[in-house]
Amino acid sequence: MNFKAVLEGLLFAVGDDGLTIEQIADILEVDDEKAKEIIKELKKDYTNDERGIRINFLGNTFKLTTKPEHKEFYQKLIENPQNNNLSQSALEILAIIVYNEPITRVEVDNIRGVSSAQMIRKLVAKGFLKEVGRSDMPGRPILYKTTDEFLDYFGLPSKENLPKLEIPNDDEELEEKDLFLSRYKEE
């Protein structure tokens, strides 16, 4: 089995969370020394100039990151007005977060019913979302909130200027149900 290829896929899949040596060893079912050797070999593969990413050890975890020497191009991508159009999924995620913040990615996924990881990363890169801590939920997932850049983009002076959500309370729903059922009861 090609452990380097598996590790590369794992690092891509976990994204910003990264993996510790212990997690890598556990997943690949190898000892810590073998895990370190696999990482070292994979890092060596990323050192040539033909690759746009590298493996970094940040926050006690190994992560795939972009190369700093390409920073000017990443900045252009983010700042380019053509790339600043927000997709429907980006708008959905921003709406969910702004009305429920702080909120975890898993909670956003549960509301939407699909994965939001990639889009949340893009919105963080654009400056519309920021990490504001960790939840007390198992795994201590990252909590996200909207930023001032989000407000600027939508021309809002503050979050208080957002449209109010009208959520019917349970009593109103019950009255409506009873009214509907009472009209069509068989006698």
C-alpha positions as CSV (number, residue, x, y, z in Angstrom):
1,M,0.0,0.0,0.0
2,N,1.2,3.5,-0.8
3,F,1.0,5.2,2.6
4,K,2.2,8.5,1.1
5,A,-0.8,8.7,-1.2
6,V,-3.2,7.7,1.6
7,L,-1.6,10.3,3.9
8,E,-1.9,13.0,1.2
9,G,-5.6,12.2,0.8
10,L,-6.1,12.2,4.5
11,L,-4.5,15.6,4.9
12,F,-6.6,17.0,2.0
13,A,-9.8,15.5,3.6
14,V,-9.3,17.0,7.1
15,G,-8.3,20.5,5.7
16,D,-7.6,23.1,8.3
17,D,-8.0,20.7,11.2
18,G,-4.8,18.8,10.3
19,L,-3.6,15.5,11.8
20,T,-1.3,14.7,14.7
21,I,1.4,12.1,14.5
22,E,-0.7,9.9,16.8
23,Q,-3.8,10.2,14.5
24,I,-1.7,9.4,11.4
25,A,-0.1,6.4,13.1
26,D,-3.5,5.2,14.3
27,I,-5.3,5.6,11.0
28,L,-2.5,4.0,8.9
29,E,-2.0,1.3,11.6
30,V,1.7,2.0,12.0
31,D,3.9,3.1,14.9
32,D,4.9,6.7,15.4
33,E,8.3,6.3,13.9
34,K,6.9,4.9,10.7
35,A,4.3,7.7,10.6
36,K,7.1,10.3,10.9
37,E,9.0,8.6,8.1
38,I,5.9,8.7,5.8
39,I,5.4,12.4,6.5
40,K,9.1,13.1,5.9
41,E,8.9,11.3,2.5
42,L,5.7,13.1,1.5
43,K,7.1,16.5,2.6
44,K,10.2,15.8,0.4
45,D,7.8,15.2,-2.6
46,Y,6.4,18.7,-2.1
47,T,9.7,20.6,-2.0
48,N,10.1,20.8,-5.8
49,D,8.9,24.0,-7.6
50,E,6.3,22.1,-9.6
51,R,4.0,21.8,-6.6
52,G,1.8,24.7,-5.3
53,I,1.2,23.2,-1.8
54,R,3.4,21.9,1.0
55,I,3.0,20.1,4.3
56,N,3.4,22.3,7.4
57,F,3.5,21.4,11.1
58,L,1.2,24.0,12.6
59,G,-0.6,23.9,15.9
60,N,0.7,20.5,16.8
61,T,-0.8,19.0,13.5
62,F,0.4,18.4,10.0
63,K,-1.6,20.3,7.4
64,L,-1.5,20.9,3.6
65,T,-0.9,24.6,3.0
66,T,-0.1,26.9,0.1
67,K,3.4,28.0,-0.5
68,P,4.1,31.5,0.8
69,E,6.1,32.4,-2.4
70,H,2.8,32.3,-4.3
71,K,1.0,34.7,-1.9
72,E,0.6,37.5,-4.5
73,F,-1.4,35.2,-6.7
74,Y,-3.7,34.0,-3.9
75,Q,-4.3,37.6,-3.0
76,K,-5.3,38.4,-6.6
77,L,-7.7,35.6,-6.5
78,I,-9.4,36.9,-3.4
79,E,-9.4,40.6,-4.4
80,N,-10.4,40.1,-8.1
81,P,-13.9,41.6,-8.5
82,Q,-14.8,38.8,-11.0
83,N,-14.2,36.3,-8.2
84,N,-16.3,38.2,-5.6
85,N,-19.7,37.0,-6.8
86,L,-21.3,34.8,-4.2
87,S,-22.9,31.6,-5.2
88,Q,-26.3,30.4,-3.8
89,S,-24.6,28.0,-1.4
90,A,-22.3,30.8,-0.1
91,L,-25.4,33.0,0.5
92,E,-27.2,30.2,2.3
93,I,-24.2,29.6,4.5
94,L,-23.8,33.3,5.3
95,A,-27.5,33.5,6.2
96,I,-27.3,30.5,8.5
97,I,-24.3,31.7,10.2
98,V,-25.3,35.4,10.7
99,Y,-28.7,34.4,12.2
100,N,-27.2,31.6,14.4
101,E,-23.7,32.8,15.3
102,P,-21.5,31.6,16.8
103,I,-22.1,28.3,15.0
104,T,-20.0,25.2,14.0
105,R,-19.6,23.9,10.5
106,V,-21.3,20.7,11.6
107,E,-24.4,22.7,12.7
108,V,-24.4,24.5,9.4
109,D,-24.2,21.2,7.6
110,N,-27.1,19.8,9.6
111,I,-29.3,22.8,8.7
112,R,-28.3,22.7,5.0
113,G,-28.3,18.9,4.7
114,V,-25.0,19.0,2.7
115,S,-21.3,19.6,3.5
116,S,-20.3,23.2,3.8
117,A,-16.6,22.8,4.6
118,Q,-15.1,24.0,1.3
119,M,-17.4,27.0,1.0
120,I,-16.8,28.0,4.7
121,R,-13.0,27.9,3.9
122,K,-13.6,30.2,0.9
123,L,-15.8,32.6,3.0
124,V,-13.0,32.7,5.6
125,A,-10.5,33.5,2.9
126,K,-12.7,36.2,1.5
127,G,-12.9,37.7,5.0
128,F,-16.7,37.2,5.4
129,L,-16.3,34.7,8.2
130,K,-13.9,34.3,11.1
131,E,-13.1,31.7,13.7
132,V,-14.1,32.9,17.1
133,G,-13.2,29.9,19.3
134,R,-14.1,26.3,20.0
135,S,-17.4,24.8,20.9
136,D,-17.8,22.6,24.0
137,M,-19.3,19.9,21.8
138,P,-17.3,16.6,21.4
139,G,-14.2,17.2,19.3
140,R,-14.3,20.9,20.1
141,P,-15.2,22.1,16.6
142,I,-14.5,25.6,15.5
143,L,-17.1,28.3,16.0
144,Y,-17.7,30.8,13.1
145,K,-19.1,34.3,13.0
146,T,-19.6,36.9,10.3
147,T,-17.1,39.8,10.0
148,D,-17.3,43.5,9.4
149,E,-16.3,42.8,5.8
150,F,-19.6,40.8,5.5
151,L,-21.5,43.8,6.7
152,D,-19.6,46.1,4.3
153,Y,-20.3,43.8,1.3
154,F,-24.0,43.8,2.0
155,G,-24.1,47.5,2.9
156,L,-25.3,46.9,6.5
157,P,-24.2,49.2,9.3
158,S,-24.7,46.5,11.9
159,K,-26.3,43.1,12.3
160,E,-29.3,44.7,13.9
161,N,-30.2,46.0,10.4
162,L,-30.7,42.4,9.1
163,P,-34.2,41.5,8.2
164,K,-36.0,39.9,11.1
165,L,-36.9,36.3,10.8
166,E,-40.5,35.5,11.6
167,I,-40.6,32.0,13.1
168,P,-44.1,31.0,14.1
169,N,-44.4,29.7,17.6
170,D,-45.8,26.2,18.3
171,D,-49.2,27.6,19.6
172,E,-49.9,29.4,16.3
173,E,-49.1,26.2,14.4
174,L,-51.3,24.1,16.6
175,E,-54.2,26.6,16.2
176,E,-53.8,26.4,12.4
177,K,-53.7,22.6,12.5
178,D,-56.8,22.4,14.7
179,L,-58.6,24.9,12.4
180,F,-57.8,22.9,9.4
181,L,-58.8,19.6,11.0
182,S,-62.0,21.0,12.4
183,R,-63.2,22.1,9.0
184,Y,-62.8,18.7,7.4
185,K,-63.9,16.4,10.2
186,E,-66.3,13.7,9.2
187,E,-69.4,13.6,11.5
